[in-house]
Amino acid sequence: MEIKKPAIAGTLESSDCQVTVEVGEGKIDFTLQSAVINQYGNQIRKVVYETLERLGVNNVKISVVDKGALDCTIKARVEGAVFRSLEQTDHLPWGGAIR
């Protein structure tokens, strides 16, 4: 999948994260802000990269502002931002259908 336009998913509320995606420069450019980056930064990165890989996205500028989100929330926010950037609103493969 190719990112077509900037998109955001999520909030800055507690236990959530805000994910922003933009057209990349030929690679995955990842930025992470989190109050718990020392404890969970590697796990957050792993979830983001695995989700992008499953979606087939390898050219993206992605920013995650984490407020204590669980892995499933991070995954859902990355998926949501990517699908919004594609302007795909019908037949979304939610609920674990994305492999």
C-alpha positions in Angstrom: 0.0 0.0 0.0 1.1 3.5 -0.7 0.3 6.4 1.5 -1.7 9.0 -0.5 -2.2 11.8 1.9 -1.5 12.7 5.6 -3.9 11.1 8.0 -4.4 10.9 11.8 -6.0 8.2 14.0 -6.4 8.2 17.8 -6.4 10.8 20.6 -4.1 12.2 23.2 -6.3 10.8 26.0 -4.9 8.4 28.7 -4.5 4.8 27.5 -4.6 5.8 23.8 -2.1 7.0 21.2 -2.2 9.3 18.3 -0.7 8.1 15.0 0.0 10.4 12.1 1.1 9.0 8.7 2.4 11.0 5.7 4.0 10.2 2.4 7.5 8.9 3.0 10.8 9.4 1.3 11.4 5.8 0.3 11.7 4.3 3.7 9.9 4.0 7.1 10.7 7.2 9.0 9.4 6.5 12.6 9.1 8.9 15.4 7.9 8.0 18.9 7.0 10.1 21.9 6.0 8.4 25.1 6.2 8.9 28.8 7.0 5.2 29.1 9.5 5.0 26.3 12.2 3.6 28.5 10.0 0.7 29.7 7.9 0.0 26.5 9.6 1.8 23.6 10.9 -1.3 22.0 7.5 -3.1 22.2 5.7 -0.1 20.7 8.2 0.1 17.9 7.8 -3.7 17.3 4.0 -3.4 17.1 4.2 -0.4 14.7 6.7 -2.1 12.4 4.8 -5.4 12.4 1.5 -3.7 11.6 3.1 -1.7 8.7 4.6 -4.9 7.4 1.3 -6.7 7.4 -0.3 -3.8 5.6 2.5 -3.8 3.0 3.5 -0.2 3.8 7.2 0.5 3.5 7.3 4.1 2.4 5.9 6.2 5.2 6.6 9.0 7.6 4.9 7.8 10.8 4.7 9.5 14.2 3.2 8.0 17.3 2.4 9.9 20.5 1.7 7.3 23.1 -0.3 7.9 26.3 -0.1 4.3 27.6 -1.9 2.5 24.9 -2.0 -1.3 24.8 -0.6 -3.2 21.8 -4.1 -3.8 20.3 -4.8 -0.1 20.5 -1.5 0.8 18.8 -2.2 -1.7 16.0 -5.8 -0.3 15.5 -4.5 3.3 15.4 -1.8 2.5 12.8 -4.4 0.6 10.7 -6.9 3.4 11.0 -4.4 6.1 10.0 -3.2 4.1 7.0 -6.7 3.4 5.7 -7.7 7.0 6.2 -4.6 8.0 4.1 -5.8 5.7 1.3 -9.3 7.2 1.6 -10.5 3.6 1.9 -13.9 3.6 3.8 -15.6 0.5 2.4 -14.8 -3.1 3.1 -12.2 -2.5 5.8 -10.7 -5.7 7.1 -11.1 -4.9 10.9 -11.1 -7.4 13.7 -7.9 -9.2 13.1 -8.5 -9.9 9.4 -5.3 -8.1 8.5 -2.5 -10.6 8.6 
